[in-house]
Amino acid sequence: MFDDGTMQENVQELGDAVVGHRITRVEQTGSALSLTLDDGRKVDLYDTDCCCAYTELEAFLLNLERVNHIITGVKATDDYTTWHVYADMGDVLALTVGWNAGSGNYGYGFNIRVTEENA
């Protein structure tokens, strides 16, 4: 699959939102994965689907034994199909991501929204 930079930007955007914080709650509702952080912010990753282009969360694995560690980075491997949200002890959260850029004329990548929990 060819990425025009959208997936790389998505990984960076998620990293900008979560690095330096701990995940206190993870919920999957409909087409969104919601991460609640220790500062009360919520980071929502919404699937996208536009004609032949899409990005979707296929699965996630929360490593409860590492959840109390501060996130130090986010990276993607396997052509952006595996995302690692990690701390010094290893992955806190691993995401399996399906995506396709389609013909290049349509949008893909997660829609990432950061909000205050009480907003």
The first five atom37 places (N, CA, C, CB, O) and aatype in JSON, in Angstrom:
{
  "aatype": [12, 13, 3, 3, 7, 16, 12, 5, 6, 2, 19, 5, 6, 10, 7, 3, 0, 19, 19, 7, 8, 1, 9, 16, 1, 19, 6, 5, 16, 7, 15, 0, 10, 15, 10, 16, 10, 3, 3, 7, 1, 11, 19, 3, 10, 18, 3, 16, 3, 4, 4, 4, 0, 18, 16, 6, 10, 6, 0, 13, 10, 10, 2, 10, 6, 1, 19, 2, 8, 9, 9, 16, 7, 19, 11, 0, 16, 3, 3, 18, 16, 16, 17, 8, 19, 18, 0, 3, 12, 7, 3, 19, 10, 0, 10, 16, 19, 7, 17, 2, 0, 7, 15, 7, 2, 18, 7, 18, 7, 13, 2, 9, 1, 19, 16, 6, 6, 2, 0],
  "atom_mask": [
    [1, 1, 1, 1, 1],
    [1, 1, 1, 1, 1],
    [1, 1, 1, 1, 1],
    [1, 1, 1, 1, 1],
    [1, 1, 1, 0, 1],
    [1, 1, 1, 1, 1],
    [1, 1, 1, 1, 1],
    [1, 1, 1, 1, 1],
    [1, 1, 1, 1, 1],
    [1, 1, 1, 1, 1],
    [1, 1, 1, 1, 1],
    [1, 1, 1, 1, 1],
    [1, 1, 1, 1, 1],
    [1, 1, 1, 1, 1],
    [1, 1, 1, 0, 1],
    [1, 1, 1, 1, 1],
    [1, 1, 1, 1, 1],
    [1, 1, 1, 1, 1],
    [1, 1, 1, 1, 1],
    [1, 1, 1, 0, 1],
    [1, 1, 1, 1, 1],
    [1, 1, 1, 1, 1],
    [1, 1, 1, 1, 1],
    [1, 1, 1, 1, 1],
    [1, 1, 1, 1, 1],
    [1, 1, 1, 1, 1],
    [1, 1, 1, 1, 1],
    [1, 1, 1, 1, 1],
    [1, 1, 1, 1, 1],
    [1, 1, 1, 0, 1],
    [1, 1, 1, 1, 1],
    [1, 1, 1, 1, 1],
    [1, 1, 1, 1, 1],
    [1, 1, 1, 1, 1],
    [1, 1, 1, 1, 1],
    [1, 1, 1, 1, 1],
    [1, 1, 1, 1, 1],
    [1, 1, 1, 1, 1],
    [1, 1, 1, 1, 1],
    [1, 1, 1, 0, 1],
    [1, 1, 1, 1, 1],
    [1, 1, 1, 1, 1],
    [1, 1, 1, 1, 1],
    [1, 1, 1, 1, 1],
    [1, 1, 1, 1, 1],
    [1, 1, 1, 1, 1],
    [1, 1, 1, 1, 1],
    [1, 1, 1, 1, 1],
    [1, 1, 1, 1, 1],
    [1, 1, 1, 1, 1],
    [1, 1, 1, 1, 1],
    [1, 1, 1, 1, 1],
    [1, 1, 1, 1, 1],
    [1, 1, 1, 1, 1],
    [1, 1, 1, 1, 1],
    [1, 1, 1, 1, 1],
    [1, 1, 1, 1, 1],
    [1, 1, 1, 1, 1],
    [1, 1, 1, 1, 1],
    [1, 1, 1, 1, 1],
    [1, 1, 1, 1, 1],
    [1, 1, 1, 1, 1],
    [1, 1, 1, 1, 1],
    [1, 1, 1, 1, 1],
    [1, 1, 1, 1, 1],
    [1, 1, 1, 1, 1],
    [1, 1, 1, 1, 1],
    [1, 1, 1, 1, 1],
    [1, 1, 1, 1, 1],
    [1, 1, 1, 1, 1],
    [1, 1, 1, 1, 1],
    [1, 1, 1, 1, 1],
    [1, 1, 1, 0, 1],
    [1, 1, 1, 1, 1],
    [1, 1, 1, 1, 1],
    [1, 1, 1, 1, 1],
    [1, 1, 1, 1, 1],
    [1, 1, 1, 1, 1],
    [1, 1, 1, 1, 1],
    [1, 1, 1, 1, 1],
    [1, 1, 1, 1, 1],
    [1, 1, 1, 1, 1],
    [1, 1, 1, 1, 1],
    [1, 1, 1, 1, 1],
    [1, 1, 1, 1, 1],
    [1, 1, 1, 1, 1],
    [1, 1, 1, 1, 1],
    [1, 1, 1, 1, 1],
    [1, 1, 1, 1, 1],
    [1, 1, 1, 0, 1],
    [1, 1, 1, 1, 1],
    [1, 1, 1, 1, 1],
    [1, 1, 1, 1, 1],
    [1, 1, 1, 1, 1],
    [1, 1, 1, 1, 1],
    [1, 1, 1, 1, 1],
    [1, 1, 1, 1, 1],
    [1, 1, 1, 0, 1],
    [1, 1, 1, 1, 1],
    [1, 1, 1, 1, 1],
    [1, 1, 1, 1, 1],
    [1, 1, 1, 0, 1],
    [1, 1, 1, 1, 1],
    [1, 1, 1, 0, 1],
    [1, 1, 1, 1, 1],
    [1, 1, 1, 1, 1],
    [1, 1, 1, 0, 1],
    [1, 1, 1, 1, 1],
    [1, 1, 1, 0, 1],
    [1, 1, 1, 1, 1],
    [1, 1, 1, 1, 1],
    [1, 1, 1, 1, 1],
    [1, 1, 1, 1, 1],
    [1, 1, 1, 1, 1],
    [1, 1, 1, 1, 1],
    [1, 1, 1, 1, 1],
    [1, 1, 1, 1, 1],
    [1, 1, 1, 1, 1],
    [1, 1, 1, 1, 1]
  ],
  "atom_positions": [
    [[0.84, -1.18, 0.0], [0.0, 0.0, 0.0], [0.88, 1.25, 0.0], [-0.95, 0.0, 1.22], [1.95, 1.27, 0.62]],
    [[0.44, 2.24, -0.68], [1.17, 3.5, -0.74], [0.52, 4.52, 0.18], [1.22, 4.03, -2.2], [-0.69, 4.77, 0.11]],
    [[1.32, 5.11, 1.04], [0.84, 6.15, 1.96], [1.39, 7.48, 1.5], [1.25, 5.85, 3.44], [2.6, 7.61, 1.27]],
    [[0.53, 8.46, 1.36], [0.96, 9.8, 0.96], [1.45, 10.64, 2.13], [-0.17, 10.51, 0.27], [1.67, 11.85, 1.99]],
    [[1.62, 10.01, 3.29], [2.05, 10.71, 4.51], [0.95, 10.8, 5.54], [0.0, 0.0, 0.0], [1.19, 11.18, 6.69]],
    [[-0.27, 10.44, 5.14], [-1.41, 10.5, 6.06], [-1.22, 9.61, 7.27], [-2.69, 10.12, 5.34], [-1.45, 10.04, 8.4]],
    [[-0.8, 8.37, 7.06], [-0.65, 7.44, 8.18], [0.48, 7.89, 9.11], [-0.37, 6.0, 7.66], [0.35, 7.81, 10.33]],
    [[1.57, 8.36, 8.54], [2.68, 8.87, 9.35], [2.21, 10.05, 10.2], [3.87, 9.3, 8.45], [2.54, 10.15, 11.38]],
    [[1.43, 10.95, 9.6], [0.89, 12.09, 10.34], [-0.07, 11.64, 11.43], [0.18, 13.05, 9.39], [-0.1, 12.23, 12.51]],
    [[-0.85, 10.59, 11.16], [-1.78, 10.05, 12.15], [-1.04, 9.52, 13.37], [-2.63, 8.95, 11.55], [-1.43, 9.79, 14.5]],
    [[0.03, 8.78, 13.14], [0.83, 8.24, 14.23], [1.42, 9.39, 15.05], [1.96, 7.32, 13.69], [1.4, 9.35, 16.28]],
    [[1.93, 10.41, 14.38], [2.49, 11.57, 15.06], [1.43, 12.3, 15.87], [3.13, 12.53, 14.05], [1.69, 12.72, 17.0]],
    [[0.24, 12.46, 15.3], [-0.84, 13.15, 16.0], [-1.26, 12.41, 17.26], [-2.05, 13.31, 15.07], [-1.49, 13.02, 18.3]],
    [[-1.34, 11.08, 17.17], [-1.66, 10.3, 18.37], [-0.55, 10.44, 19.4], [-1.87, 8.8, 18.0], [-0.82, 10.62, 20.58]],
    [[0.69, 10.37, 18.96], [1.82, 10.55, 19.87], [1.8, 11.9, 20.56], [0.0, 0.0, 0.0], [2.05, 11.99, 21.77]],
    [[1.52, 12.95, 19.81], [1.45, 14.3, 20.39], [0.4, 14.37, 21.49], [1.15, 15.34, 19.3], [0.56, 15.11, 22.46]],
    [[-0.67, 13.6, 21.35], [-1.77, 13.65, 22.33], [-1.49, 12.83, 23.58], [-3.04, 13.15, 21.69], [-1.95, 13.19, 24.66]],
    [[-0.74, 11.72, 23.45], [-0.64, 10.79, 24.59], [0.73, 10.72, 25.27], [-0.99, 9.44, 24.14], [0.8, 10.31, 26.43]],
    [[1.8, 11.11, 24.6], [3.14, 11.0, 25.2], [3.21, 11.89, 26.44], [4.25, 11.4, 24.17], [2.8, 13.05, 26.43]],
    [[3.75, 11.32, 27.5], [3.88, 12.03, 28.77], [2.72, 11.78, 29.72], [0.0, 0.0, 0.0], [2.7, 12.31, 30.83]],
    [[1.77, 10.97, 29.3], [0.58, 10.67, 30.1], [0.4, 9.17, 30.28], [-0.67, 11.28, 29.46], [1.06, 8.37, 29.63]],
    [[-0.5, 8.82, 31.18], [-0.9, 7.44, 31.38], [-2.33, 7.27, 30.88], [-0.79, 7.02, 32.87], [-3.13, 8.2, 30.95]],
    [[-2.63, 6.08, 30.37], [-3.99, 5.76, 29.97], [-4.72, 5.25, 31.2], [-4.01, 4.7, 28.8], [-4.26, 4.32, 31.86]],
    [[-5.87, 5.85, 31.51], [-6.64, 5.4, 32.67], [-7.86, 4.58, 32.28], [-7.08, 6.59, 33.5], [-8.4, 3.83, 33.09]],
    [[-8.29, 4.72, 31.02], [-9.45, 3.95, 30.56], [-9.4, 3.81, 29.04], [-10.78, 4.64, 31.01], [-8.98, 4.73, 28.33]],
    [[-9.84, 2.65, 28.56], [-9.94, 2.4, 27.12], [-11.34, 1.86, 26.86], [-8.84, 1.4, 26.62], [-11.78, 0.91, 27.51]],
    [[-12.04, 2.47, 25.9], [-13.38, 2.02, 25.54], [-13.5, 2.01, 24.02], [-14.47, 2.93, 26.18], [-13.0, 2.9, 23.33]],
    [[-14.18, 0.99, 23.51], [-14.48, 0.97, 22.09], [-15.99, 1.06, 21.93], [-13.91, -0.31, 21.4], [-16.74, 0.21, 22.42]],
    [[-16.42, 2.1, 21.24], [-17.86, 2.3, 21.01], [-18.08, 2.59, 19.54], [-18.42, 3.46, 21.89], [-17.55, 3.56, 19.01]],
    [[-18.84, 1.75, 18.89], [-19.08, 1.95, 17.47], [-17.8, 1.97, 16.68], [0.0, 0.0, 0.0], [-17.01, 1.03, 16.73]],
    [[-17.59, 3.04, 15.95], [-16.39, 3.16, 15.11], [-15.3, 4.0, 15.76], [-16.76, 3.75, 13.77], [-14.48, 4.6, 15.07]],
    [[-15.29, 4.06, 17.09], [-14.29, 4.88, 17.78], [-13.63, 4.12, 18.92], [-14.92, 6.17, 18.31], [-14.27, 3.31, 19.6]],
    [[-12.36, 4.39, 19.11], [-11.62, 3.92, 20.28], [-11.34, 5.16, 21.12], [-10.29, 3.15, 19.89], [-10.75, 6.12, 20.62]],
    [[-11.76, 5.14, 22.38], [-11.58, 6.28, 23.28], [-10.55, 5.94, 24.34], [-12.91, 6.68, 23.93], [-10.66, 4.94, 25.04]],
    [[-9.55, 6.79, 24.44], [-8.52, 6.67, 25.47], [-8.7, 7.83, 26.43], [-7.08, 6.65, 24.85], [-8.68, 8.99, 26.02]],
    [[-8.89, 7.53, 27.71], [-8.93, 8.58, 28.72], [-7.56, 8.64, 29.36], [-10.06, 8.31, 29.8], [-7.0, 7.62, 29.76]],
    [[-7.02, 9.85, 29.45], [-5.67, 10.04, 29.98], [-5.72, 10.53, 31.42], [-4.88, 11.02, 29.12], [-6.76, 10.96, 31.91]],
    [[-4.58, 10.47, 32.09], [-4.48, 10.84, 33.5], [-4.77, 12.31, 33.77], [-3.13, 10.5, 34.01], [-5.0, 12.69, 34.92]],
    [[-4.75, 13.16, 32.73], [-5.06, 14.58, 32.92], [-6.52, 14.91, 32.62], [-4.16, 15.43, 32.04], [-6.91, 16.08, 32.6]],
    [[-7.33, 13.86, 32.39], [-8.75, 14.05, 32.15], [-9.13, 14.23, 30.69], [0.0, 0.0, 0.0], [-10.32, 14.28, 30.36]],
    [[-8.14, 14.34, 29.81], [-8.47, 14.47, 28.39], [-8.86, 13.12, 27.81], [-7.28, 15.05, 27.61], [-8.42, 12.07, 28.27]],
    [[-9.71, 13.17, 26.77], [-10.09, 11.99, 26.01], [-9.52, 12.11, 24.62], [-11.62, 11.82, 25.97], [-9.61, 13.16, 23.98]],
    [[-8.93, 11.03, 24.15], [-8.4, 10.97, 22.79], [-9.22, 9.91, 22.06], [-6.85, 10.63, 22.77], [-9.17, 8.73, 22.4]],
    [[-9.98, 10.34, 21.06], [-10.84, 9.44, 20.3], [-10.26, 9.24, 18.92], [-12.28, 10.0, 20.21], [-9.9, 10.2, 18.23]],
    [[-10.17, 7.98, 18.51], [-9.74, 7.62, 17.17], [-10.96, 7.07, 16.44], [-8.56, 6.57, 17.19], [-11.48, 6.02, 16.8]],
    [[-11.41, 7.78, 15.42], [-12.58, 7.39, 14.64], [-12.14, 6.75, 13.33], [-13.5, 8.6, 14.38], [-11.27, 7.28, 12.64]],
    [[-12.76, 5.61, 12.99], [-12.53, 5.0, 11.69], [-12.99, 5.95, 10.6], [-13.27, 3.65, 11.58], [-13.85, 6.8, 10.83]],
    [[-12.4, 5.82, 9.42], [-12.85, 6.58, 8.26], [-13.16, 5.62, 7.12], [-11.77, 7.62, 7.82], [-12.59, 4.53, 7.03]],
    [[-14.07, 6.04, 6.26], [-14.46, 5.24, 5.11], [-14.95, 6.19, 4.03], [-15.56, 4.19, 5.48], [-16.0, 6.82, 4.18]],
    [[-14.22, 6.28, 2.96], [-14.57, 7.2, 1.88], [-14.33, 6.49, 0.55], [-13.73, 8.53, 1.97], [-13.21, 6.45, 0.04]],
    [[-15.39, 5.94, 0.0], [-15.32, 5.21, -1.26], [-14.39, 4.0, -1.09], [-14.83, 6.13, -2.42], [-14.7, 3.1, -0.32]],
    [[-13.27, 3.98, -1.79], [-12.37, 2.83, -1.7], [-11.24, 3.04, -0.69], [-11.77, 2.54, -3.07], [-10.43, 2.14, -0.48]],
    [[-11.17, 4.19, -0.08], [-10.15, 4.49, 0.93], [-10.76, 4.36, 2.32], [-9.55, 5.93, 0.72], [-11.92, 4.73, 2.53]],
    [[-9.99, 3.84, 3.26], [-10.5, 3.67, 4.62], [-9.36, 3.48, 5.6], [-11.47, 2.48, 4.69], [-8.23, 3.18, 5.22]],
    [[-9.68, 3.67, 6.87], [-8.81, 3.29, 7.98], [-9.73, 2.8, 9.08], [-7.9, 4.49, 8.48], [-10.71, 3.47, 9.42]],
    [[-9.41, 1.62, 9.63], [-10.26, 1.09, 10.69], [-9.44, 0.35, 11.72], [-11.33, 0.16, 10.1], [-8.43, -0.29, 11.42]],
    [[-9.9, 0.45, 12.95], [-9.29, -0.31, 14.03], [-9.85, -1.72, 13.98], [-9.55, 0.36, 15.42], [-11.06, -1.91, 14.13]],
    [[-9.0, -2.69, 13.78], [-9.44, -4.08, 13.72], [-9.41, -4.74, 15.09], [-8.58, -4.87, 12.74], [-10.25, -5.58, 15.4]],
    [[-8.43, -4.37, 15.91], [-8.3, -4.96, 17.24], [-7.34, -4.1, 18.06], [-7.78, -6.43, 17.16], [-6.54, -3.34, 17.51]],
    [[-7.45, -4.24, 19.39], [-6.47, -3.58, 20.25], [-6.17, -4.5, 21.42], [-6.99, -2.2, 20.74], [-6.98, -5.33, 21.81]],
    [[-4.98, -4.33, 21.97], [-4.55, -5.1, 23.12], [-3.99, -4.14, 24.15], [-3.49, -6.18, 22.73], [-2.97, -3.48, 23.92]],
    [[-4.65, -4.05, 25.29], [-4.21, -3.22, 26.4], [-3.43, -4.1, 27.36], [-5.41, -2.52, 27.11], [-3.96, -5.09, 27.86]],
    [[-2.18, -3.75, 27.62], [-1.34, -4.5, 28.55], [-1.51, -3.9, 29.94], [0.16, -4.48, 28.1], [-0.81, -2.95, 30.3]],
    [[-2.42, -4.45, 30.71], [-2.76, -3.9, 32.01], [-1.57, -3.78, 32.96], [-3.82, -4.74, 32.65], [-1.52, -2.87, 33.78]],
    [[-0.62, -4.7, 32.84], [0.54, -4.64, 33.74], [1.45, -3.45, 33.45], [1.33, -5.92, 33.63], [2.32, -3.13, 34.25]],
    [[1.25, -2.79, 32.3], [2.08, -1.64, 31.93], [1.31, -0.33, 31.92], [2.7, -1.87, 30.58], [1.88, 0.72, 31.64]],
    [[0.02, -0.38, 32.22], [-0.83, 0.79, 32.08], [-0.45, 1.92, 33.04], [-2.28, 0.4, 32.3], [-0.78, 3.08, 32.77]],
    [[0.2, 1.63, 34.14], [0.6, 2.67, 35.08], [1.91, 3.37, 34.71], [0.72, 2.08, 36.46], [2.4, 4.22, 35.46]],
    [[2.46, 3.01, 33.57], [3.69, 3.65, 33.12], [3.36, 4.8, 32.17], [4.62, 2.62, 32.42], [2.41, 4.72, 31.39]],
    [[4.14, 5.84, 32.23], [3.94, 7.0, 31.37], [4.35, 6.65, 29.95], [4.75, 8.23, 31.89], [5.4, 6.05, 29.72]],
    [[3.51, 7.02, 29.0], [3.76, 6.73, 27.59], [4.93, 7.58, 27.12], [2.49, 7.0, 26.73], [4.98, 8.79, 27.33]],
    [[5.89, 6.91, 26.46], [7.07, 7.61, 25.98], [7.1, 7.75, 24.45], [8.31, 6.9, 26.45], [7.92, 8.49, 23.92]],
    [[6.22, 7.03, 23.75], [6.21, 7.15, 22.3], [5.11, 6.35, 21.63], [0.0, 0.0, 0.0], [4.46, 5.5, 22.24]],
    [[4.91, 6.66, 20.37], [3.98, 5.94, 19.51], [4.7, 5.7, 18.19], [2.63, 6.73, 19.29], [5.29, 6.62, 17.63]],
    [[4.66, 4.47, 17.71], [5.26, 4.16, 16.41], [4.4, 3.12, 15.71], [6.73, 3.66, 16.56], [3.6, 2.43, 16.33]],
    [[4.59, 3.02, 14.41], [3.86, 2.03, 13.61], [4.86, 1.13, 12.91], [2.92, 2.73, 12.58], [5.95, 1.55, 12.52]],
    [[4.48, -0.13, 12.77], [5.29, -1.11, 12.05], [4.4, -1.83, 11.05], [5.98, -2.12, 13.03], [3.19, -1.6, 10.99]],
    [[5.0, -2.7, 10.28], [4.26, -3.54, 9.33], [3.4, -2.71, 8.39], [3.39, -4.54, 10.08], [2.21, -2.99, 8.22]],
    [[4.0, -1.69, 7.78], [3.29, -0.83, 6.83], [2.07, -0.18, 7.46], [2.88, -1.63, 5.6], [1.0, -0.12, 6.85]],
    [[2.23, 0.31, 8.69], [1.2, 1.02, 9.44], [0.01, 0.14, 9.84], [0.69, 2.19, 8.63], [-1.06, 0.66, 10.14]],
    [[0.18, -1.17, 9.85], [-0.92, -2.05, 10.28], [-0.83, -2.43, 11.75], [-0.93, -3.31, 9.43], [-1.79, -2.95, 12.31]],
    [[0.3, -2.17, 12.38], [0.46, -2.38, 13.82], [0.99, -1.09, 14.43], [1.41, -3.59, 14.13], [2.05, -0.6, 14.05]],
    [[0.23, -0.55, 15.38], [0.64, 0.67, 16.07], [1.01, 0.3, 17.49], [-0.48, 1.76, 16.04], [0.31, -0.49, 18.14]],
    [[2.11, 0.87, 17.98], [2.6, 0.61, 19.33], [2.56, 1.9, 20.14], [4.04, 0.02, 19.29], [3.21, 2.88, 19.79]],
    [[1.79, 1.89, 21.22], [1.79, 2.98, 22.2], [2.61, 2.42, 23.35], [0.3, 3.43, 22.64], [2.16, 1.51, 24.05]],
    [[3.81, 2.96, 23.56], [4.74, 2.28, 24.46], [5.28, 3.17, 25.57], [5.89, 1.73, 23.66], [5.26, 4.4, 25.5]],
    [[5.74, 2.47, 26.6], [6.43, 3.08, 27.74], [7.81, 2.43, 27.82], [5.61, 2.89, 29.1], [8.17, 1.63, 26.95]],
    [[8.56, 2.77, 28.84], [9.9, 2.18, 28.97], [9.86, 0.67, 29.19], [10.64, 2.84, 30.11], [10.87, 0.0, 28.97]],
    [[8.73, 0.13, 29.6], [8.59, -1.31, 29.86], [8.03, -2.07, 28.66], [7.68, -1.53, 31.07], [7.86, -3.29, 28.74]],
    [[7.75, -1.4, 27.55], [7.18, -2.04, 26.36], [5.82, -1.46, 26.02], [0.0, 0.0, 0.0], [5.44, -0.41, 26.53]],
    [[5.1, -2.16, 25.15], [3.81, -1.67, 24.68], [2.79, -1.59, 25.81], [3.28, -2.55, 23.57], [2.56, -2.57, 26.52]],
    [[2.19, -0.42, 25.96], [1.05, -0.23, 26.86], [-0.22, -0.62, 26.1], [0.98, 1.26, 27.37], [-1.12, -1.25, 26.66]],
    [[-0.26, -0.24, 24.83], [-1.41, -0.48, 23.99], [-0.91, -0.8, 22.58], [-2.38, 0.74, 23.98], [-0.05, -0.1, 22.05]],
    [[-1.44, -1.86, 21.99], [-1.11, -2.21, 20.61], [-2.4, -2.19, 19.79], [-0.42, -3.62, 20.53], [-3.42, -2.72, 20.21]],
    [[-2.33, -1.57, 18.63], [-3.49, -1.45, 17.75], [-3.22, -2.2, 16.45], [-3.83, 0.03, 17.46], [-2.15, -2.06, 15.86]],
    [[-4.18, -2.98, 16.0], [-4.13, -3.59, 14.68], [-5.02, -2.75, 13.78], [-4.58, -5.11, 14.71], [-6.21, -2.6, 14.04]],
    [[-4.44, -2.21, 12.73], [-5.12, -1.23, 11.9], [-5.2, -1.73, 10.45], [-4.38, 0.13, 11.95], [-4.21, -2.15, 9.87]],
    [[-6.4, -1.67, 9.9], [-6.59, -1.94, 8.49], [-6.71, -0.6, 7.78], [0.0, 0.0, 0.0], [-7.38, 0.3, 8.27]],
    [[-6.08, -0.47, 6.62], [-6.18, 0.79, 5.89], [-5.88, 0.58, 4.42], [-5.23, 1.84, 6.48], [-5.21, -0.38, 4.03]],
    [[-6.4, 1.49, 3.62], [-6.14, 1.48, 2.2], [-6.29, 2.92, 1.71], [-7.1, 0.5, 1.44], [-7.28, 3.58, 2.01]],
    [[-5.32, 3.39, 0.97], [-5.37, 4.75, 0.44], [-6.27, 4.85, -0.78], [-3.97, 5.22, 0.09], [-6.54, 5.95, -1.26]],
    [[-6.73, 3.72, -1.29], [-7.6, 3.74, -2.46], [-6.86, 4.3, -3.66], [0.0, 0.0, 0.0], [-5.67, 4.04, -3.85]],
    [[-7.56, 5.05, -4.46], [-6.99, 5.61, -5.69], [-6.14, 6.85, -5.44], [-8.1, 5.94, -6.66], [-5.5, 7.37, -6.35]],
    [[-6.15, 7.33, -4.2], [-5.42, 8.55, -3.87], [-6.27, 9.8, -3.95], [0.0, 0.0, 0.0], [-5.81, 10.9, -3.65]],
    [[-7.51, 9.63, -4.34], [-8.42, 10.78, -4.47], [-9.35, 10.92, -3.28], [-9.23, 10.65, -5.73], [-10.15, 11.86, -3.23]],
    [[-9.26, 10.01, -2.33], [-10.18, 10.01, -1.2], [-9.41, 10.06, 0.11], [-11.09, 8.78, -1.24], [-8.23, 9.71, 0.16]],
    [[-10.09, 10.5, 1.18], [-9.44, 10.62, 2.48], [-9.38, 9.3, 3.21], [0.0, 0.0, 0.0], [-10.27, 8.46, 3.09]],
    [[-8.33, 9.13, 3.97], [-8.16, 7.97, 4.84], [-7.37, 8.44, 6.05], [-7.44, 6.79, 4.11], [-6.99, 9.61, 6.14]],
    [[-7.12, 7.54, 6.96], [-6.47, 7.91, 8.22], [-7.52, 8.1, 9.28], [0.0, 0.0, 0.0], [-8.65, 8.5, 8.98]],
    [[-7.16, 7.83, 10.53], [-8.11, 8.04, 11.62], [-8.44, 9.53, 11.75], [-7.55, 7.5, 12.94], [-7.58, 10.38, 11.53]],
    [[-9.66, 9.83, 12.11], [-10.0, 11.16, 12.59], [-9.71, 11.12, 14.09], [-11.51, 11.56, 12.27], [-10.34, 10.36, 14.82]],
    [[-8.78, 11.93, 14.54], [-8.37, 11.94, 15.94], [-8.87, 13.22, 16.57], [-6.83, 11.8, 16.09], [-8.6, 14.32, 16.09]],
    [[-9.6, 13.06, 17.66], [-10.16, 14.22, 18.37], [-9.74, 14.15, 19.82], [-11.7, 14.27, 18.24], [-9.88, 13.11, 20.46]],
    [[-9.23, 15.25, 20.35], [-8.82, 15.36, 21.74], [-9.77, 16.35, 22.41], [-7.31, 15.8, 21.89], [-9.91, 17.49, 21.96]],
    [[-10.4, 15.91, 23.51], [-11.34, 16.77, 24.24], [-11.12, 16.62, 25.74], [-12.8, 16.42, 23.87], [-10.55, 15.64, 26.22]],
    [[-11.58, 17.62, 26.46], [-11.61, 17.51, 27.91], [-12.71, 16.54, 28.28], [-11.84, 18.9, 28.58], [-13.75, 16.52, 27.62]],
    [[-12.52, 15.72, 29.3], [-13.48, 14.69, 29.65], [-14.85, 15.28, 29.99], [-12.96, 13.87, 30.81], [-15.88, 14.65, 29.72]],
    [[-14.89, 16.47, 30.57], [-16.16, 17.08, 30.96], [-16.78, 17.91, 29.85], [-15.96, 17.94, 32.17], [-17.84, 18.49, 30.03]],
    [[-16.13, 17.96, 28.69], [-16.64, 18.78, 27.58], [-17.77, 18.1, 26.86], [-15.52, 19.11, 26.6], [-18.31, 18.66, 25.9]]
  ]
}
